[in-house]
Amino acid sequence: MQPPRSPSASGKAKPSDQGRLLVRLLAEMQTSALASGIRTFDGDLDRAIIFMVVARESELLSRHSAGYARHGDRGPKAISINALAASLARPFETVRRHIHALCDQGLCLRTRAGVTVPADVHDRPAIAGLFHVHHDALVRLVEDMAWFGVPLPEQRPQTGYDWRTGLAAAQDVLLTGIEFNAHRFQAWIDMAILVAISCANARPYTYDREVSLAYASFARITGEAMRAPVSTGALARALGLATSTTHRRVSAMIKKGIVVRKPKGLMISDIVLNDPLTIEDSRTGTDHTRQILIRLAAGGFRFDDPASCYVDGRPPLVSFE
């Protein structure tokens, strides 16, 4: 299910009325990236996120950026475990345990300055594949925004575009989603499951131009009949999680009223969809995403031709079959 190539100018959504539309498109990006991370790290989302944060910090001065060239032998930037735990609002011991495991795998390196991801780790097939998915899911997001007529940053005078600039932006978008949503959940895996459920529920109309634009605003939610329930098994397969883990986490969310079980599967409750605090967090997250895209424009991203920026091509949408 992919959007048509060329948008119709007559269907553009107003900037102030695009909240739910952007949340749906972001959910598609987040689900693709999270599923890829979970599979790369053998079902451990916490480790995948911690690695992504260290990698994001490291590449600020990696060999792939101008910063590294300017600072020569300083190499990739490091982050302390204390700072990492604080930035992720996770217990120090939990983060330390994951860092030790990542170091044992050769994915991270501890130095006097802190923890970093060595430059050659980017070339490992599994990590390169993960980062390509992160980057291309962001390009798909921009391509989708353009198709819906969502205003994008102005195209800057052409400078050479390095896909790693887009990778950094993609990771910033993903971390923004965590920052403004994870505090509502006991574990990151619950956040990932909820994002995937919302993605599956909205899939019938996410790329239906007329319907999606009609329900672009936070002021409106679609009727229940328009949404597609998703089974726990399909959810587990989509994310790459163990079915038993998914059942356990979903059952807890049902008890809290976050998710409701329908005859054909799971749906996000209307209470959550209409919750003012959830909407405010989503609004803040989409505003931050726009700011990230503005910075990406300065990095040479082709907002006039997003498809030209793909590394491996437009990634398929995550299947909930």
PyMOL commands that set and color helices and strands:
alter all, ss='L'
color gray80, all
select helices_A, chain A and resi 9-11+15-17+19-40+45-61+66-74+81-88+92-104+119-123+125-147+163-179+182-184+188-206+209-214+224-226+232-239+243-255+270-273+276-298+306-309
alter helices_A, ss='H'
color red, helices_A
select strands_A, chain A and resi 109-111+114-116+259-262+265-268
alter strands_A, ss='S'
color yellow, strands_A
deselect
rebuild
show_as cartoon
